[in-house]
Amino acid sequence: MQRFMAHLSSPVDKSEFEVSWHNNPTLSSDPRVEFAFVGQTVSAVVHSEAAGPWPSASFHQTFSAAIRRLNRACNVRWL
C-alpha cells in the first residue's frame, strides 16, 4: 500500500475528479486507488500489493493530468 497527499490551489469536486481519473485510457483497474478530499487537500491510497509499487513520478503525472482535465489553472503541490 502507498499513500500520496497533495494540496490543490483550487477546489475540485471529488465525483468529477473520479470520472476524470477513470477516463484515462492508460489506467487499468489494478492497482486500485482510493481518494479522500478534505477541502483542497487530497489523499490517495494505492493498493499496490499485487502490482508492485507505483513509481511516485508516474503517479504524480497521472494525478495532475486528471486534475488539469477539470481545471487547467489548478496547481498541485505534493505534501
N, C-alpha and C positions, 0 to 999 in steps of 0.2 A: 504494500500500500504506500502511496505517495500523497503528499499534501502540498498544494500550491496556494498562495494567497496574493491577492492583488487589490490595489485601490484604483478606482476609476475616477477620472476627472469629471464625469457627468453620470447621472443615474441611468441605469439600464433596467428595463423590465425583465425579470427572470424568465417568464414564459416566452417572450420574444427572443431572448438570448438562446434559450434551449432549442427553439426552432432553427435559429441561425446555426447553432453548433451542429445539429443533426443534418442540416442541409449541405454540409461539407462532403463532397463526393469522395474525398481521400480517407475519411474516417471509417473504420469498421466498428462493429459493436463491441469489440474487445480491444483494449481494456474498457471497462465500464467506468464512467466518470459521474460523480455526484457534485452538484454545485449548490452552495448556500450563499444567498445575498443578504447582507445586513447593511442597509444604506448603500453606500458606494464601495463597500468592501466585499470582495467575493472570495470564498474559499472553494477549492476544488479538491476532491478526494478521488484519486485514481486507484482503482482496484486492479493492480497490475501483476498479481501473483502468477497467473498462468502465462501472461505475455511478456513478462520481464519489465523492468523499469522503463518509463517513457522518458527519453532524454529531455531535460528541462528546456533547452533552447528550442526544441521542436514543439513542446507543449506550449511555451510562451508564444511562439509564432502562430500556432493553430488557434489558441485562445484569442489573441489580439486580432486575428483576421475575422473571427466570429463577431467580436465587438465592433470592428470597423464596418462590417456589413450593415450594422444597425445605426451607427453614428460615427461618421468619418472623422469627426473632430474630437472624439473621446480618446484620451490618453490613458495608458495602463502603466501603473507603477507597481513593480513586484516587491513584495514585502518578504 
